[in-house]
């Protein structure tokens, strides 16, 4: 069993309440637009991090984070990329990865819109945690946490907080 915290689009900082929301998590998955190496190092000091870079991340971040992070955890194949699209509207890269990797969990970011969608056609759970940071067009700060226990994905919880500039 592993407890996952899932964020995206931090742009160098995140809502302080997420730290306590993730306190019992074993790992943090970050779906891109991390924002700074300093922030990535702060996350890594807190928990194990599996991250991908996003379109706002610079050369230094691209040297530290992956473009696509593909791995097995419990009984699941996970693929994380920043721009994934959504079921029936996946990005070309997401379509290629779904065909090649056959994930059971596909994680994307970029949209700043939280979505949890089961894709029956591709037999996978698509997760987009929305935006955890203070920058962007979103009005709500969001994050996800859940448990993976063998084949089971359970206890999915959403953190949602009004964004105040």
C-alpha positions in Angstrom: 0.0 0.0 0.0 1.2 3.5 -0.9 -0.3 6.9 -0.2 0.0 9.4 -3.0 -0.2 13.2 -3.1 -0.8 14.6 -6.5 -0.1 18.2 -7.6 0.6 20.2 -10.8 1.2 23.8 -11.9 2.8 25.1 -8.7 4.8 27.7 -10.6 7.4 27.9 -7.8 5.1 27.9 -4.8 1.9 26.2 -3.5 -0.9 26.8 -1.0 0.5 26.2 2.5 -2.4 23.9 3.4 -1.2 21.3 0.9 1.8 20.5 3.1 -0.4 19.2 5.9 -2.8 17.6 3.3 0.2 15.5 2.1 1.7 14.9 5.6 0.6 11.2 5.6 1.5 10.6 1.9 4.5 8.3 1.0 5.1 10.0 -2.3 4.3 13.2 -4.2 3.6 13.1 -7.9 4.1 16.5 -9.7 2.6 16.8 -13.2 4.7 19.7 -14.4 5.1 23.5 -14.3 7.1 23.1 -11.1 8.5 26.6 -11.4 11.9 26.5 -9.7 14.6 24.1 -8.6 14.4 25.6 -5.1 10.7 24.5 -4.9 11.5 21.1 -6.3 14.2 20.7 -3.7 11.8 21.7 -0.9 9.3 19.0 -2.1 12.1 16.4 -2.2 13.1 17.3 1.3 9.5 16.7 2.4 8.7 13.5 0.6 9.8 11.3 -2.3 8.9 13.1 -5.5 8.2 11.8 -9.0 8.0 14.8 -11.3 7.8 15.9 -14.9 8.7 19.3 -16.2 6.1 21.5 -17.9 6.0 24.2 -20.5 7.1 27.0 -18.1 10.0 25.1 -16.7 13.5 26.2 -17.8 16.5 24.4 -18.9 17.8 23.7 -15.4 14.5 22.2 -14.4 14.5 20.1 -17.6 17.8 18.7 -16.5 16.4 17.6 -13.2 12.8 16.4 -14.0 11.7 14.1 -16.8 9.5 14.9 -19.8 7.6 11.7 -19.2 7.8 9.7 -16.0 6.7 6.1 -16.5 6.9 3.6 -13.7 5.2 0.6 -11.9 3.8 1.0 -8.4 1.9 -1.8 -6.7 -0.1 -3.4 -9.5 -0.3 -0.3 -11.7 1.6 1.1 -14.6 1.7 4.9 -14.3 2.5 7.5 -16.9 2.9 11.2 -16.0 3.3 14.0 -18.5 2.4 17.6 -18.4 0.1 18.0 -21.4 -2.1 15.0 -21.7 -5.5 16.3 -22.7 -8.5 14.2 -21.7 -10.2 11.0 -22.8 -11.4 11.4 -26.4 -9.2 14.5 -26.6 -5.8 13.3 -25.6 -2.7 15.1 -26.9 -0.7 13.3 -29.6 2.0 12.4 -27.1 -0.5 11.0 -24.6 -2.1 8.9 -27.4 1.4 7.5 -28.3 2.2 6.8 -24.7 -1.2 5.1 -24.0 -0.5 2.8 -27.0 3.1 2.1 -26.1 3.0 1.9 -22.3 -0.6 0.8 -21.7 -0.9 2.6 -18.4 -3.6 2.0 -15.9 -3.1 5.5 -14.4 -2.4 8.5 -16.7 -1.6 11.8 -15.0 -1.5 15.2 -16.7 -1.5 18.8 -15.7 -1.4 22.0 -17.6 -5.1 22.9 -17.7 -5.3 24.1 -14.1 -8.6 22.2 -14.0 -9.0 19.3 -11.6 -10.5 16.2 -13.4 -10.7 12.6 -12.4 -12.0 10.5 -15.3 -12.1 6.8 -15.9 -11.4 6.1 -19.5 -13.2 2.9 -20.4 -11.9 2.8 -24.0 -8.3 2.7 -22.8 -9.0 1.0 -19.4 -7.2 3.7 -17.4 -7.8 6.3 -14.7 -7.0 9.8 -16.0 -6.0 12.2 -13.2 -5.4 15.9 -13.5 -4.9 17.6 -10.1 -5.6 21.1 -11.3 -3.3 23.8 -10.0 -1.7 23.9 -6.6 0.2 27.2 -7.1 -0.8 30.8 -6.8 0.0 31.8 -10.4 -2.4 31.3 -13.4 -6.0 31.8 -14.4 -7.5 29.3 -11.9 -9.9 30.5 -9.2 -9.5 27.4 -7.0 -6.3 25.8 -5.7 -6.6 22.1 -5.9 -4.7 18.9 -5.1 -5.5 15.2 -4.8 -4.5 12.4 -2.5 -5.3 8.7 -2.7 -4.2 5.2 -1.8 -2.9 2.5 -4.2 -3.2 -0.9 -2.6 -2.4 -3.7 -5.1 -4.9 -3.2 -7.9 -7.2 -1.0 -5.9 -7.2 2.8 -6.1 -9.1 4.1 -3.1 -9.7 6.9 -0.6 -9.5 9.6 -3.3 -9.7 13.0 -1.6 -9.6 16.5 -3.1 -8.2 19.6 -1.4 -9.9 22.7 -2.8 -9.2 26.3 -1.6 -10.2 29.7 -2.9 -7.3 31.4 -4.6 -6.5 34.8 -3.2 -4.0 37.0 -4.9 
